[in-house]
C-alpha cells in the first residue's frame, strides 16, 4: 500500500526531472512524458481508492534535534481519497488539453516540466501526514505556480503576475509557518493523527490564536480577503495553468488544509466564525467584481474567488460541505477554463468578450460543453453544482435560524452571492456564444482539435453527473451511479451530509429557501438576457453607470490601496530603517565602532608590550591590588 501511494507522488517528479535534464528543448517528448506520468499517477491513485483499504497511515523519523522531531509520512483516508481523485483526474485531463493548446508555443519543455512538478507538489500536499510536511509541499506548490504563471516571460503582465502571486502567498505563508511553530511548541507534535488524539482527549486544548495563524495560510493560498489580489492577475499565464492552478487544485489546497484541521476539531468556534465572515464577503464581492470585467479568463477568475468564498463558508458551516463543493467546483470550473482556452486558441489569443460573439455556430462542441458547465455553476437542478451550492445555502439558513446576527447576515450574503452567479455567467455566455461576431478572429473561429475537445467532453459529463454519487447513492439509486466517483469519496461525503439536516422547527421553511434560491437563479438569467442578450458589442452598464462600472472593474481599488501602502508607508519605513538602523546603528556604531574599539585596545596592548621594566612593575602591582579588592571587598 505504501508503495502504491508513493508512486503517484514520485512519478510526476521523475517526469519533470527527465524533461529538464534531457528533453528541455524537444517539442514532442516533454508532452508525452508529462501526460504519461499524469495518466500513470491517476491509474495508481484510482486503484488505491477502489481497493478495500479505507485508511492508511505510515511515517518515519527523518531526524531529531533536541525535542524537535521531523517526521515524513503518508496519511490516506476518505478525505485524502476525495482530494487525490480531484487532483489526479482533473490534472490528467488538463495535461491532455495542454498538448493541443501549447502545440505552437515556445518553451514546451519548461511548461510541461512545471506541470509535472506541480502535480508532484499537489499530490504530496494531499498525502502529508503532518503540518510541517504539508508546509514543505505547500511552498513547492507556490514555487511551481510562480514558474507556470510566468510561462510567457516575454510579457510584462506575466512577470508581474508571477511575482505578485509569489509575494502575496508568502504573506499568508508567514502566518502559516508561525502557526506550525506554535503548534509544535504547544503540543510537541504536528502529526495529524497525534493532534487528533490530543484534541479528542481534551477539546479545550484547541487554541484560537493558533487557528488564526494557520488561517493566514488559507487566506493566501485560497485567495480570500484581504489576500485575494493575486488571483485575477494570475490569468496572465497559459489557460491550462489557469485551469490547473486556479480552478481545480492550487486554490483548493487552502480549503483542504482547513477541512483537514476541522475534521478532528482543531479549529475553535471563533476561528470558524472569522472564516464565515471573510469568506461570505469574498463570495459577494467577487460576484460583483465579475460584472465589471471584459477578459473572459478574469470573469472566470472572479467566479473562482466567489466559489472559494462559498467553500470557505462551507468550512465554517460543516467541513464536508466544503469538500462537496470543492469537488463539484473542480469539474465545472475546469470545464469553463478549458472552454475559454479553446475559444482563445481559436480566436488567436483574443480574450475580450466584446470582441467575440457568434461562437455557438462556429464551435458547436465547445459551446454545448460551455452551456452544460454554465448550468452547473449557476445551480440548475440535476446538475452537479446544484447539489453542493444548495447544501451550503441550506446549511447557512439552518445555522441562521434563531442564531446570532453574524449567522443571519452570513446567510443573506451567501444567498445574494449565489443569486449573482447566473447574471455574470450568462453575461459571459451571451456575449461570447450568441449574436454575431464582433471581430475577424471570432468570425474565423473553428472547432479545436481532438486533444482539446476530448477533455472538454469528459469534464462536461462530470459537470452534470459528478455529484450524483453524493446526492443519490445512499438514497434511492441503490449505488447504480457509484462508478462516477470513487467509493471512498462517495462514502466520505454521503456519510457526513445527513449531519446537517434541518431541525424539525425549520424543516418546513427549508423548501421555501430552496425554491427562492432557484427562483433567483432564473431571475438572474432573465436580468442577464435583458442587459446582455442582444450582444451589442459593449457593456450597457458601463455607458449608463460609468462610476459604478469603474468600481467593479477595479475590484474595489484593492490594488490601489496596496500600491499606496507600499509606496507611502512601507517604502518610507524601509528608508528609515535603511538610514537609521543600517547606516547609523549597524554601520557607524557596530561595524566602525567595533573597529575603533579594537584599535584603541590594540594600541593600549601595544604600549603595555613595549614599555619599560619600571612600567611593567607598576602595572603588576596595580593588577595585584585590583585583584585583592575584587576578592575581598
VEXDREN-2710 file (C-alpha; in Angstrom, 1 decimal):
% VEXDREN-2710
k/r/px/py/pz
1/UNK/0.0/0.0/0.0
2/UNK/2.8/2.4/0.9
3/UNK/4.5/1.8/-2.5
4/UNK/1.2/2.3/-4.3
5/UNK/0.8/5.7/-2.6
6/UNK/4.4/6.7/-3.2
7/UNK/4.3/6.0/-6.9
8/UNK/1.7/8.7/-7.8
9/UNK/3.8/11.1/-5.8
10/UNK/7.2/10.1/-7.4
11/UNK/6.1/9.6/-11.0
12/UNK/5.4/13.3/-11.8
13/UNK/8.6/14.3/-10.1
14/UNK/10.6/11.8/-12.1
15/UNK/9.0/13.0/-15.4
16/UNK/9.8/16.7/-14.5
17/UNK/13.4/15.7/-13.8
18/UNK/13.8/13.8/-17.1
19/UNK/12.3/16.6/-19.1
20/UNK/14.6/19.2/-17.5
21/UNK/17.7/17.1/-17.8
22/UNK/17.3/15.5/-21.3
23/UNK/14.3/16.9/-23.2
24/UNK/14.1/20.6/-22.4
25/UNK/14.4/21.7/-26.0
26/UNK/12.4/18.9/-27.5
27/UNK/8.9/19.5/-28.8
28/UNK/7.2/16.1/-28.5
29/UNK/8.9/14.3/-25.6
30/UNK/8.0/16.8/-22.8
31/UNK/4.3/16.5/-23.6
32/UNK/4.5/12.7/-23.9
33/UNK/6.3/12.2/-20.6
34/UNK/4.2/14.7/-18.7
35/UNK/0.9/13.2/-19.9
36/UNK/2.1/9.6/-19.4
37/UNK/3.2/10.4/-15.8
38/UNK/-0.2/12.0/-15.1
39/UNK/-2.0/9.0/-16.6
40/UNK/0.1/6.6/-14.6
41/UNK/-0.4/8.6/-11.3
42/UNK/-4.1/8.7/-11.8
43/UNK/-4.3/4.9/-12.5
44/UNK/-2.4/4.1/-9.4
45/UNK/-4.4/6.5/-7.3
46/UNK/-7.6/5.1/-8.6
47/UNK/-6.5/1.6/-7.8
48/UNK/-5.8/2.6/-4.2
49/UNK/-9.1/4.4/-3.8
50/UNK/-11.1/1.5/-5.2
51/UNK/-9.3/-1.1/-3.0
52/UNK/-10.6/-2.4/0.2
53/UNK/-8.2/-0.2/2.2
54/UNK/-10.1/2.9/3.5
55/UNK/-7.3/4.4/5.5
56/UNK/-3.5/4.1/5.8
57/UNK/-1.0/6.0/8.0
58/UNK/2.7/5.5/7.8
59/UNK/5.6/7.7/9.0
60/UNK/9.2/7.6/9.8
61/UNK/11.6/9.8/11.7
62/UNK/13.8/11.8/9.4
63/UNK/15.9/13.5/12.1
64/UNK/15.7/14.6/15.7
65/UNK/17.2/17.8/17.1
66/UNK/16.6/18.1/20.9
67/UNK/12.9/17.9/21.5
68/UNK/12.1/18.6/17.8
69/UNK/11.5/15.6/15.6
70/UNK/10.9/15.8/11.9
71/UNK/8.7/13.0/10.6
72/UNK/7.9/12.3/7.0
73/UNK/4.9/10.1/6.2
74/UNK/1.7/9.4/4.3
75/UNK/-1.8/9.8/5.5
76/UNK/-4.5/8.2/3.3
77/UNK/-8.1/8.4/4.4
78/UNK/-11.5/9.2/2.8
79/UNK/-10.7/12.9/2.9
80/UNK/-7.4/12.4/1.1
81/UNK/-9.0/10.0/-1.3
82/UNK/-11.5/12.7/-2.3
83/UNK/-8.9/15.3/-2.9
84/UNK/-6.5/12.8/-4.6
85/UNK/-9.2/11.9/-7.2
86/UNK/-9.8/15.6/-7.9
87/UNK/-6.1/16.4/-8.3
88/UNK/-5.1/13.4/-10.4
89/UNK/-8.3/13.2/-12.6
90/UNK/-8.7/16.9/-13.4
91/UNK/-4.9/17.2/-13.7
92/UNK/-4.7/14.4/-16.2
93/UNK/-7.4/16.0/-18.4
94/UNK/-5.7/19.4/-18.3
95/UNK/-2.5/17.8/-19.3
96/UNK/-4.2/16.2/-22.3
97/UNK/-5.7/19.6/-23.2
98/UNK/-2.3/21.3/-22.9
99/UNK/-0.9/19.1/-25.7
100/UNK/-3.2/20.8/-28.2
101/UNK/-3.2/24.2/-26.6
102/UNK/0.6/24.5/-26.4
103/UNK/1.3/23.0/-29.8
104/UNK/2.8/26.1/-31.2
105/UNK/4.2/27.6/-28.0
106/UNK/7.8/28.1/-27.2
107/UNK/9.5/26.6/-24.1
108/UNK/7.2/23.5/-24.2
109/UNK/9.8/21.6/-22.1
110/UNK/9.8/24.2/-19.4
111/UNK/5.9/24.3/-19.4
112/UNK/5.4/20.5/-19.1
113/UNK/8.2/20.1/-16.6
114/UNK/6.4/22.8/-14.5
115/UNK/3.1/21.0/-14.9
116/UNK/4.6/17.7/-13.7
117/UNK/6.3/19.3/-10.8
118/UNK/3.1/21.0/-9.8
119/UNK/1.3/17.6/-9.8
120/UNK/4.1/16.2/-7.6
121/UNK/3.8/19.1/-5.2
122/UNK/0.0/19.0/-5.0
123/UNK/-0.1/15.2/-4.5
124/UNK/2.5/15.4/-1.7
125/UNK/0.4/18.1/0.0
126/UNK/-2.7/15.9/-0.2
127/UNK/-0.9/12.9/1.3
128/UNK/1.0/14.8/4.0
129/UNK/0.7/13.2/7.5
130/UNK/1.8/16.3/9.4
131/UNK/1.7/20.1/9.3
132/UNK/5.4/20.6/8.7
133/UNK/5.4/18.2/5.7
134/UNK/2.3/19.9/4.4
135/UNK/4.1/23.3/4.6
136/UNK/7.0/22.0/2.6
137/UNK/4.8/20.8/-0.2
138/UNK/2.7/24.0/0.3
139/UNK/5.8/26.0/-0.6
140/UNK/6.6/23.8/-3.6
141/UNK/3.1/24.4/-4.9
142/UNK/3.7/28.1/-4.6
143/UNK/7.1/27.8/-6.4
144/UNK/5.7/25.7/-9.3
145/UNK/2.7/28.1/-9.6
146/UNK/5.2/31.0/-9.8
147/UNK/7.0/29.3/-12.6
148/UNK/3.9/28.4/-14.5
149/UNK/2.2/31.8/-14.2
150/UNK/5.4/33.3/-15.6
151/UNK/5.5/30.9/-18.6
152/UNK/5.1/33.9/-21.0
153/UNK/8.1/35.6/-19.5
154/UNK/8.5/37.9/-22.5
155/UNK/5.4/39.8/-21.5
156/UNK/5.4/42.3/-18.6
157/UNK/2.0/41.2/-17.4
158/UNK/3.1/37.6/-16.8
159/UNK/6.3/38.6/-15.0
160/UNK/4.4/41.0/-12.7
161/UNK/1.6/38.4/-12.1
162/UNK/4.0/35.7/-11.1
163/UNK/5.9/38.0/-8.7
164/UNK/2.6/39.2/-7.3
165/UNK/1.3/35.7/-6.7
166/UNK/4.6/34.6/-5.1
167/UNK/4.8/37.7/-2.7
168/UNK/1.2/37.7/-1.6
169/UNK/1.3/34.0/-0.9
170/UNK/4.4/34.5/1.2
171/UNK/2.5/36.9/3.4
172/UNK/-0.1/34.3/4.2
173/UNK/2.6/31.5/4.4
174/UNK/4.5/33.5/7.1
175/UNK/1.5/33.3/9.4
176/UNK/1.0/29.7/8.5
177/UNK/4.6/28.9/9.5
178/UNK/4.2/30.8/12.8
179/UNK/1.1/28.7/13.4
180/UNK/3.0/25.5/12.8
181/UNK/5.8/26.6/15.2
182/UNK/3.2/27.5/17.8
183/UNK/1.5/24.1/17.3
184/UNK/4.8/22.2/17.8
185/UNK/5.7/24.3/20.9
186/UNK/2.3/23.8/22.5
187/UNK/1.5/20.2/21.6
188/UNK/5.0/18.8/20.9
189/UNK/3.9/17.4/17.6
190/UNK/2.5/18.4/14.2
191/UNK/1.3/15.0/13.2
192/UNK/-2.4/15.0/12.3
193/UNK/-3.2/11.6/14.0
194/UNK/-1.4/12.6/17.2
195/UNK/-3.1/16.0/17.2
196/UNK/-6.5/14.3/16.7
197/UNK/-5.9/12.1/19.7
198/UNK/-4.9/15.1/21.9
199/UNK/-7.9/17.2/20.9
200/UNK/-10.2/14.2/21.3
201/UNK/-8.9/13.7/24.9
202/UNK/-9.2/17.4/25.7
203/UNK/-11.1/19.6/23.3
204/UNK/-10.3/22.7/25.3
205/UNK/-6.6/22.5/24.1
206/UNK/-7.7/23.8/20.7
207/UNK/-6.2/27.3/20.5
208/UNK/-7.9/30.3/18.9
209/UNK/-4.5/32.1/18.4
210/UNK/-3.0/29.0/16.7
211/UNK/-6.0/28.6/14.5
212/UNK/-5.8/32.3/13.4
213/UNK/-2.2/31.9/12.4
214/UNK/-2.9/28.8/10.4
215/UNK/-5.9/30.7/8.9
216/UNK/-3.4/33.1/7.3
217/UNK/-2.1/30.3/5.0
218/UNK/-5.7/29.6/3.9
219/UNK/-6.3/33.3/3.2
220/UNK/-3.2/33.5/1.0
221/UNK/-3.4/30.2/-0.9
222/UNK/-7.2/30.2/-1.5
223/UNK/-7.2/34.0/-2.3
224/UNK/-9.6/35.2/0.4
225/UNK/-10.0/38.7/1.8
226/UNK/-7.7/40.6/2.1
227/UNK/-5.1/38.5/0.2
228/UNK/-7.2/37.9/-3.0
229/UNK/-5.4/40.4/-5.2
230/UNK/-3.1/37.9/-6.8
231/UNK/-5.6/35.5/-8.4
232/UNK/-7.1/37.7/-11.1
233/UNK/-3.7/38.8/-12.3
234/UNK/-2.5/35.2/-12.4
235/UNK/-4.7/34.8/-15.5
236/UNK/-1.7/36.1/-17.4
237/UNK/-0.4/32.6/-17.6
238/UNK/-1.4/30.0/-20.2
239/UNK/-5.0/28.9/-19.9
240/UNK/-4.2/25.3/-18.9
241/UNK/-2.3/26.8/-16.0
242/UNK/-5.3/28.8/-15.0
243/UNK/-7.4/25.7/-15.1
244/UNK/-5.0/23.5/-13.2
245/UNK/-3.8/26.0/-10.5
246/UNK/-6.7/28.5/-10.1
247/UNK/-9.7/26.4/-10.7
248/UNK/-9.1/22.8/-9.6
249/UNK/-6.2/22.3/-7.3
250/UNK/-3.9/25.0/-6.0
251/UNK/-6.5/27.4/-4.6
252/UNK/-8.3/24.4/-3.2
253/UNK/-5.2/23.5/-1.2
254/UNK/-6.2/26.1/1.4
255/UNK/-9.7/24.7/1.7
256/UNK/-8.3/21.1/2.0
257/UNK/-6.0/22.2/4.8
258/UNK/-8.8/23.8/6.7
259/UNK/-11.0/20.8/6.2
260/UNK/-8.2/18.5/7.5
261/UNK/-7.9/20.6/10.7
262/UNK/-11.7/20.8/11.1
263/UNK/-12.0/17.0/10.8
264/UNK/-10.6/16.5/14.3
265/UNK/-11.9/19.7/15.9
266/UNK/-8.6/21.6/15.8
267/UNK/-10.3/25.0/14.9
268/UNK/-12.2/26.8/17.6
269/UNK/-15.6/28.4/17.0
270/UNK/-14.0/31.9/17.0
271/UNK/-11.8/30.9/14.1
272/UNK/-14.7/29.4/12.2
273/UNK/-16.8/32.5/12.7
274/UNK/-13.9/34.6/11.3
275/UNK/-13.7/32.3/8.3
276/UNK/-17.5/32.5/7.8
277/UNK/-17.5/36.4/7.8
278/UNK/-14.4/36.8/5.5
279/UNK/-15.5/34.1/3.0
280/UNK/-19.1/35.2/2.8
281/UNK/-18.0/38.8/2.0
282/UNK/-15.5/37.4/-0.5
283/UNK/-18.2/35.4/-2.3
284/UNK/-20.4/38.5/-2.6
285/UNK/-17.7/41.0/-3.6
286/UNK/-16.2/38.7/-6.2
287/UNK/-19.6/38.2/-7.8
288/UNK/-20.0/41.9/-8.1
289/UNK/-16.4/42.5/-9.5
290/UNK/-17.0/39.8/-12.2
291/UNK/-19.7/42.1/-13.6
292/UNK/-17.0/44.7/-14.4
293/UNK/-14.6/42.5/-16.3
294/UNK/-14.3/42.1/-20.1
295/UNK/-11.5/39.5/-20.2
296/UNK/-13.0/36.0/-20.4
297/UNK/-10.4/34.5/-18.1
298/UNK/-10.7/37.3/-15.5
299/UNK/-14.5/36.8/-15.3
300/UNK/-13.9/33.1/-14.5
301/UNK/-11.2/34.1/-12.1
302/UNK/-13.6/36.3/-10.1
303/UNK/-16.1/33.4/-10.3
304/UNK/-13.4/31.2/-8.7
305/UNK/-13.0/33.8/-5.9
306/UNK/-16.7/33.7/-5.3
307/UNK/-16.9/30.0/-5.1
308/UNK/-13.8/29.8/-3.0
309/UNK/-15.8/32.1/-0.6
310/UNK/-18.6/29.6/-0.7
311/UNK/-16.2/26.8/0.1
312/UNK/-14.8/28.8/3.0
313/UNK/-18.3/29.4/4.3
314/UNK/-18.8/25.6/3.9
315/UNK/-15.8/25.0/6.2
316/UNK/-17.4/27.1/8.9
317/UNK/-20.8/25.5/8.4
318/UNK/-19.5/21.9/8.1
319/UNK/-16.3/20.8/6.6
320/UNK/-17.9/18.1/4.5
321/UNK/-19.9/20.8/2.7
322/UNK/-16.6/22.5/1.7
323/UNK/-15.2/19.3/0.2
324/UNK/-18.5/18.6/-1.5
325/UNK/-18.5/22.0/-3.3
326/UNK/-14.7/21.8/-3.8
327/UNK/-15.2/18.5/-5.8
328/UNK/-18.1/19.7/-8.0
329/UNK/-16.4/23.1/-8.5
330/UNK/-13.3/21.4/-9.8
331/UNK/-15.3/19.7/-12.5
332/UNK/-17.4/22.6/-13.8
333/UNK/-14.7/25.3/-13.3
334/UNK/-12.0/23.3/-15.0
335/UNK/-14.5/22.8/-17.9
336/UNK/-15.2/26.5/-18.2
337/UNK/-11.5/27.4/-18.1
338/UNK/-10.7/24.8/-20.8
339/UNK/-13.6/26.2/-22.8
340/UNK/-12.1/29.6/-22.5
341/UNK/-8.8/28.2/-23.6
342/UNK/-10.3/26.5/-26.6
343/UNK/-12.0/29.8/-27.6
344/UNK/-8.9/31.9/-27.0
345/UNK/-6.9/29.4/-29.1
346/UNK/-9.4/29.5/-31.9
347/UNK/-9.6/33.4/-31.8
348/UNK/-5.8/33.8/-32.0
349/UNK/-5.5/34.7/-28.3
350/UNK/-8.2/37.3/-28.2
351/UNK/-9.7/37.4/-24.7
352/UNK/-12.1/40.4/-24.8
353/UNK/-15.7/39.0/-24.7
354/UNK/-17.0/42.1/-26.6
355/UNK/-14.7/41.2/-29.5
356/UNK/-16.2/37.7/-29.7
357/UNK/-19.8/36.6/-30.4
358/UNK/-21.3/34.0/-32.7
359/UNK/-19.1/31.3/-31.4
360/UNK/-22.0/28.8/-30.9
361/UNK/-22.4/28.2/-34.7
362/UNK/-18.7/28.0/-35.3
363/UNK/-17.6/25.9/-32.3
364/UNK/-20.7/23.8/-31.5
365/UNK/-19.0/21.1/-29.3
366/UNK/-17.2/23.7/-27.2
367/UNK/-20.4/25.8/-27.0
368/UNK/-22.6/22.9/-25.8
369/UNK/-19.9/22.0/-23.2
370/UNK/-19.9/25.6/-22.0
371/UNK/-23.7/25.7/-21.7
372/UNK/-23.7/22.5/-19.6
373/UNK/-20.9/23.8/-17.3
374/UNK/-22.7/27.1/-17.0
375/UNK/-25.9/25.3/-16.0
376/UNK/-23.9/23.5/-13.3
377/UNK/-22.2/26.6/-11.9
378/UNK/-25.5/28.6/-11.6
379/UNK/-27.1/25.6/-9.8
380/UNK/-29.7/24.4/-12.3
381/UNK/-31.4/21.3/-10.7
382/UNK/-29.9/17.9/-11.6
383/UNK/-26.6/19.4/-12.5
384/UNK/-23.7/18.7/-10.0
385/UNK/-23.2/22.3/-8.9
386/UNK/-26.9/22.5/-7.8
387/UNK/-26.5/19.9/-5.0
388/UNK/-23.3/21.4/-3.4
389/UNK/-24.5/25.0/-3.6
390/UNK/-27.9/24.1/-2.3
391/UNK/-26.3/22.2/0.6
392/UNK/-24.3/25.3/1.6
393/UNK/-27.3/27.7/1.3
394/UNK/-29.5/25.3/3.4
395/UNK/-26.7/24.9/6.0
396/UNK/-26.4/28.7/6.2
397/UNK/-30.1/29.0/6.7
398/UNK/-30.1/26.3/9.3
399/UNK/-27.4/28.0/11.2
400/UNK/-29.1/31.4/11.0
401/UNK/-32.5/30.3/12.3
402/UNK/-32.6/31.5/15.8
403/UNK/-28.9/32.2/15.8
404/UNK/-26.7/35.2/16.3
405/UNK/-26.7/38.2/14.0
406/UNK/-23.4/37.1/12.4
407/UNK/-25.1/33.9/11.1
408/UNK/-28.1/35.6/9.8
409/UNK/-26.0/38.2/8.0
410/UNK/-23.8/35.4/6.6
411/UNK/-26.9/33.6/5.2
412/UNK/-28.2/36.6/3.3
413/UNK/-24.7/37.4/2.0
414/UNK/-24.3/33.8/0.8
415/UNK/-27.8/33.9/-0.7
416/UNK/-27.0/37.1/-2.6
417/UNK/-23.7/35.8/-3.8
418/UNK/-25.4/32.7/-5.2
419/UNK/-28.0/34.9/-6.9
420/UNK/-25.3/36.9/-8.7
421/UNK/-23.8/33.8/-10.3
422/UNK/-26.3/33.5/-13.2
423/UNK/-26.0/37.2/-14.0
424/UNK/-22.3/37.3/-14.6
425/UNK/-22.1/33.8/-16.1
426/UNK/-24.8/34.5/-18.7
427/UNK/-23.3/37.9/-19.3
428/UNK/-20.3/35.9/-20.5
429/UNK/-22.3/33.3/-22.4
430/UNK/-24.5/35.8/-24.3
431/UNK/-21.5/38.0/-25.4
432/UNK/-19.3/35.1/-26.4
433/UNK/-21.6/32.5/-27.9
434/UNK/-24.7/34.3/-29.2
435/UNK/-25.3/37.0/-31.7
436/UNK/-22.9/37.9/-34.5
437/UNK/-19.1/38.1/-34.4
438/UNK/-17.6/41.4/-33.4
439/UNK/-14.1/40.8/-34.8
440/UNK/-12.4/39.0/-37.6
441/UNK/-10.8/36.4/-35.4
442/UNK/-14.2/35.5/-33.9
443/UNK/-15.7/35.2/-37.4
444/UNK/-12.9/32.8/-38.5
445/UNK/-13.0/30.7/-35.3
446/UNK/-13.2/26.9/-35.8
447/UNK/-13.6/23.9/-33.5
448/UNK/-10.4/22.9/-31.7
449/UNK/-8.5/19.6/-32.2
450/UNK/-9.4/16.3/-30.5
451/UNK/-6.6/16.9/-27.9
452/UNK/-8.6/19.9/-26.7
453/UNK/-12.2/18.7/-27.2
454/UNK/-11.9/15.3/-25.6
455/UNK/-11.1/16.6/-22.1
456/UNK/-13.9/19.2/-22.5
457/UNK/-16.5/16.4/-23.2
458/UNK/-15.3/14.3/-20.3
459/UNK/-15.3/17.2/-17.9
460/UNK/-18.8/18.2/-19.1
461/UNK/-20.1/14.8/-18.2
462/UNK/-18.7/15.2/-14.7
463/UNK/-20.1/18.8/-14.6
464/UNK/-23.5/17.2/-15.0
465/UNK/-23.2/13.9/-13.1
466/UNK/-20.2/14.4/-10.8
467/UNK/-22.4/15.0/-7.7
468/UNK/-24.9/12.3/-8.3
469/UNK/-22.9/9.8/-6.3
470/UNK/-23.1/12.2/-3.4
471/UNK/-26.7/13.2/-3.8
472/UNK/-28.3/9.8/-4.5
473/UNK/-26.0/6.9/-3.8
474/UNK/-27.3/6.5/-0.2
475/UNK/-30.9/7.3/-1.0
476/UNK/-32.8/5.8/-4.0
477/UNK/-30.5/4.8/-6.8
478/UNK/-29.0/1.9/-4.9
479/UNK/-25.5/2.7/-5.8
480/UNK/-26.1/2.5/-9.6
481/UNK/-24.1/5.6/-10.1
482/UNK/-21.3/4.9/-7.7
483/UNK/-18.9/4.3/-10.6
484/UNK/-18.9/8.1/-11.2
485/UNK/-16.9/8.8/-8.1
486/UNK/-14.5/6.5/-6.2
487/UNK/-16.2/4.6/-3.4
488/UNK/-14.1/6.2/-0.7
489/UNK/-15.1/9.7/-1.8
490/UNK/-18.8/8.8/-2.0
491/UNK/-18.8/7.3/1.5
492/UNK/-17.0/10.4/2.8
493/UNK/-19.5/13.0/1.7
494/UNK/-22.7/11.0/1.7
495/UNK/-22.0/9.7/5.2
496/UNK/-21.5/13.2/6.6
497/UNK/-24.0/15.4/4.8
498/UNK/-27.0/14.0/6.8
499/UNK/-25.5/15.6/9.9
500/UNK/-26.5/18.9/8.5
501/UNK/-30.2/18.1/8.2
502/UNK/-32.5/20.9/9.2
503/UNK/-34.0/20.9/12.6
504/UNK/-37.8/20.0/12.9
505/UNK/-38.6/23.6/13.8
506/UNK/-37.4/25.0/10.4
507/UNK/-37.8/21.9/8.2
508/UNK/-41.0/23.3/6.8
509/UNK/-39.3/26.6/5.6
510/UNK/-36.2/24.9/4.1
511/UNK/-38.2/24.1/0.9
512/UNK/-39.2/27.8/0.7
513/UNK/-35.5/28.8/0.8
514/UNK/-34.6/26.2/-1.8
515/UNK/-37.4/27.5/-4.1
516/UNK/-36.4/31.1/-3.5
517/UNK/-32.8/30.3/-4.5
518/UNK/-34.0/28.5/-7.6
519/UNK/-36.3/31.4/-8.5
520/UNK/-33.3/33.9/-8.1
521/UNK/-31.4/31.7/-10.5
522/UNK/-33.9/32.1/-13.2
523/UNK/-34.5/35.8/-12.4
524/UNK/-30.7/36.3/-12.8
525/UNK/-30.8/34.6/-16.2
526/UNK/-33.6/37.0/-17.2
527/UNK/-31.7/40.0/-16.0
528/UNK/-28.6/38.9/-17.9
529/UNK/-30.8/38.5/-21.0
530/UNK/-32.3/41.9/-20.7
531/UNK/-28.9/43.6/-20.3
532/UNK/-26.7/41.5/-22.5
533/UNK/-28.9/39.2/-24.6
534/UNK/-28.7/41.5/-27.7
535/UNK/-24.9/41.2/-27.7
536/UNK/-24.4/44.8/-28.6
537/UNK/-20.6/44.6/-28.5
538/UNK/-20.4/46.9/-25.5
539/UNK/-21.5/46.8/-21.9
540/UNK/-24.7/48.8/-21.3
541/UNK/-23.9/49.2/-17.5
542/UNK/-20.6/50.9/-18.4
543/UNK/-22.4/53.5/-20.5
544/UNK/-25.3/54.1/-18.1
545/UNK/-23.4/53.9/-14.8
546/UNK/-19.7/54.5/-15.6
547/UNK/-18.7/55.2/-12.0
548/UNK/-20.3/52.0/-10.7
549/UNK/-18.7/50.0/-13.6
550/UNK/-15.3/51.5/-12.8
551/UNK/-15.6/50.5/-9.2
552/UNK/-16.4/46.9/-10.3
553/UNK/-13.7/46.9/-12.9
554/UNK/-11.1/48.0/-10.3
555/UNK/-12.4/45.3/-7.8
556/UNK/-12.9/47.8/-5.1
557/UNK/-9.5/49.5/-5.6
558/UNK/-7.7/46.9/-3.6
559/UNK/-4.6/47.2/-5.8
560/UNK/-4.7/51.0/-5.5
561/UNK/-4.8/50.7/-1.7
562/UNK/-2.0/48.2/-1.6
563/UNK/0.2/50.2/-4.0
564/UNK/-0.4/53.3/-1.9
565/UNK/0.6/51.4/1.2
566/UNK/3.8/50.1/-0.4
567/UNK/4.8/53.5/-1.8
568/UNK/3.8/55.7/1.1
569/UNK/4.1/53.6/4.1
570/UNK/6.3/50.5/3.6
571/UNK/8.9/52.3/1.5
572/UNK/9.2/55.1/4.0
573/UNK/9.6/52.6/6.8
574/UNK/12.2/50.8/4.8
575/UNK/14.0/54.1/4.0
576/UNK/14.0/54.9/7.8
577/UNK/15.3/51.5/8.7
578/UNK/18.0/51.7/6.0
579/UNK/19.1/55.1/7.1
580/UNK/18.9/54.8/10.9
581/UNK/19.2/51.1/11.6
582/UNK/21.6/50.1/8.8
583/UNK/23.6/53.3/8.4
584/UNK/23.8/54.8/11.9
585/UNK/23.4/51.8/14.2
586/UNK/24.9/48.9/12.2
587/UNK/27.5/50.6/10.1
588/UNK/28.5/53.5/12.3
589/UNK/28.2/52.0/15.7
590/UNK/28.6/48.3/15.2
591/UNK/30.9/48.0/12.3
592/UNK/33.0/51.1/12.6
593/UNK/32.6/51.3/16.3
594/UNK/34.0/47.8/16.8
595/UNK/36.9/48.8/14.6
596/UNK/37.6/51.9/16.8
597/UNK/37.4/49.8/20.0
598/UNK/39.7/47.2/18.5
599/UNK/42.2/50.0/17.5
600/UNK/42.2/51.6/21.0
601/UNK/42.6/48.2/22.7
602/UNK/45.3/47.2/20.3
603/UNK/47.1/50.5/20.9
604/UNK/47.0/50.0/24.7
605/UNK/48.2/46.5/24.5
606/UNK/51.0/47.6/22.2
607/UNK/52.0/50.2/24.8
608/UNK/52.0/47.7/27.5
609/UNK/54.1/45.3/25.5
610/UNK/56.9/47.7/24.6
611/UNK/57.0/49.7/27.9
612/UNK/60.0/49.8/30.3
613/UNK/60.6/47.4/33.2
614/UNK/59.6/50.1/35.7
615/UNK/56.2/50.4/34.0
616/UNK/55.6/46.7/33.9
617/UNK/56.3/46.5/37.7
618/UNK/53.8/49.3/38.3
619/UNK/51.1/47.6/36.2
620/UNK/51.8/44.3/38.0
621/UNK/51.4/46.0/41.4
622/UNK/48.2/47.7/40.2
623/UNK/46.8/44.4/39.0
624/UNK/47.6/42.7/42.2
625/UNK/45.8/45.4/44.3
626/UNK/42.8/45.3/41.9
627/UNK/42.6/41.6/42.2
628/UNK/42.8/41.8/46.1
629/UNK/40.0/44.4/46.1
630/UNK/37.7/42.3/43.9
631/UNK/38.2/39.2/46.0
632/UNK/37.9/40.6/49.5
633/UNK/35.8/43.7/49.1
END
